[in-house]
Amino acid sequence: QVQLVESGGGVVQPGGSLRLSCLVSGTIFSSDVMGWYRRPSGKGRELVAAITSGGITNYADSVKGRFTVSRDNAKNTVYLQMNSLKPEDTAIYYCNLIRTITSVSFWGQGTQVIVSS
C-alpha cells in the first residue's frame, strides 16, 4: 500500500517562497509518475507539476518559471519549490503518485498554501 504525506504549507506574502515536501511510503516503481495538484477554493483540482523517475518534468503554464518540481528517489520524496508566489496560487496542494502500469492513482491528504498580504 502506498501512502503519501505532504508537509511545508503555510501562509506567505505575495512574492515569497515555500517548499512543499511529499514523503512516500511503500514500494515505488521506476515507472511511477509523481507530482503536485492543487484545488483553489470553489474550483476543481488542477495539475501543477509532474516528474518521472528519470527527471522529465511537466508544468502548468500558470507556474512555469516560478515553481520547480524535483524528486529524490533514494528518499522516496518529491518536492515543489514555489517562488514568486501570487494570491492566485492560494489552494490546497495535493501530492500525487500515478502507477502507470496499473493506472492507479494515489493521493496525499493535502496541505494548505495561502498567499496573502
N, C-alpha and C positions, 0 to 999 in steps of 0.2 A: 504494500500500500504506500502510495506517495503522499506526503504531506508537505505543504508549503507554508512558511511563516514569514510574514513581512515585518519590517521594522524601519524606523527612520522618518516617519511622517511627522508633521507638526505645523506650526504657524510661522510664516516668514513674510517679510515685507517684499513688495514688488522690486525686482532686480536682484533679489537674494538667491541663495542656493540651498539645496537639500540633496542628500544622498539616501536613496532607498536601498534596502538590502532584502533579499529573499533567500532564506535557508531551506534547502530541500532535503527531506529525509526519505529514505527508501532508495530503491535502485533507480539509477538514471542511465538511460541508454544513449549511445553516441548519436542516435538519430532523433533524440528528443529536441524539440524547439522550445526555448524558454523566452518569456517576455513579460511585458507590463501592459495592462489595460487600465482605463480609468472611467469612472462614472461621475460626471458632473451632476449636481443636484437637479432633479427633474428631467434628466436626459438619459439616453441609453449608454451602454458600455461601449467604449471605442478603443481601438488599438493605439498604443503609444509607441512601443518599440518592441522588436523581437530579435533574437540572436540564436544562431545554430551553434553546435559544439565546435564547429570549425571557425567560428567568429564572423560569419556572414550576418549582416545586420539589416534591419528594415525599420524605417521611422515614419510616423505620421508627418505630413507636411507641416503641421502646426508646431512641431517641436524640433524640426531639423535645424541643426546649428546651435541648439540650446541644450538638448538632452543627449546623453551618451549612455548606451546600454553596454554592459560588459558581463563577463561570465568567468568564474573561477571554477573549472571543472574539478579540481582537486579538493576544493572546499564545498562543493555542491551548492554554490551560491551565485546568484545573479544580482547585479546592481543596476541602479538607474541614477546617474548623476544628472541633476537638474539645475541648470544655471539660468540666469536672466529670467527668473520666474515672473509670470504675469498673473493678474487676478483671474484670467480665464483658465489658468491651469488648476484652479481650485477644484478638487474632486476627491473621491475615494479611489485610491490606486490599488490595483489587484495584480498579484504575481500569477503567472500562468505557465503551465508546462503542457505541451502537446506531445503525446506519444504517437508519433506519426505511423508506427507500424500497426497500431490498433485504432487510430483516430480518436482516442480517448483524451479528454482534456481535464487537467487538474487545476484547482484554484486555491489561492490563499484566502484568508478572511478579510483582507483589505486593510489599508492604512490611510488615514485622512491627511490630506495636504490642503492647507488654507493659505492663500496668498492675499494678504490684506495689509493696508497701512493703518 
